[in-house]
Amino acid sequence: MFTKRVQRIMMLAVALLAWVFVMAQDVMPAHVRQVQYMDHVQIPAHLNPGLAVDLDNPASYLYPEWSNEYVHKFDDVVIPDTVVISMKGYCMPTDSTRITDKYGYRPRRGRAHLGLDIKVKTGDTIRAAFDGKVRISRYERRGYGHYLVIRHPNGLETVYGHLSKKLVGENDIVHAGDPIALGGNTGRSTGSHLHFETRILGNAVNPALMFDFPNQRAVTDYYVYQKNTREIYYKVRSGDTLSGIAIKNETSVANICRLNGISRNAVIRVGQTLRVN
Ligand SMILES: [Zn+2]
């Protein structure tokens, strides 16, 4: 008799758990995936989930001002030695799983591809990667085409390029998973795709270190950005020499040569991009 009762209670518990699970799926839109905190990670004070998040001035602890002017120019900003980016509450910007061009610097071409290209069709929905506020909504004929820059409370800025249509405007507040644009082929682009960038205080970071598009999930709970190992690029101006560039960027000619795969007496041309850290 007793075991039958236990059995019944257990069945009831299982049914209840299943119901809770189904309800939870209902409450949370399928495209918004929550991540669990890892126990061994120390949560920085500003990432404390209990802390109120200010979407009017996102990540004001990191960015000194709110401006719609530049995409990635933060001249007077002091970059902390370490910035911890929480992936909590993220959403994949597209459900496409196909990467068509990787992030990276191409020394031979003196060019940097500071984003990830993901195959999307013109008209495909592009979604906000996190809650945030639209900082830039603009058109650039020879570059990004129609593009958006969103600043998020976690300190990250995300850039979405080559869009066919923007669904949000500057200073709009968005939530993770909100449709913000339609994919397209505008600007310097051959074939419709999403050019997706992740930046911290204007510094590009490989989005693939945070967003796993092929598997449609976050790579990590926290991405740790370190100032001393960050990539720094320099655009060659007329009159520049390798040694002059090295001094200007507080590095050595040898280091610049190593990073760019060039020799000490390589000819550098105006407008060429060199990686200097
Ligand atoms: Zn691209």
Residues whose N, C-alpha, C, O or C-beta is under 5 A from the ligand:
A	BS01	ZN	G115 L116 D117 H195
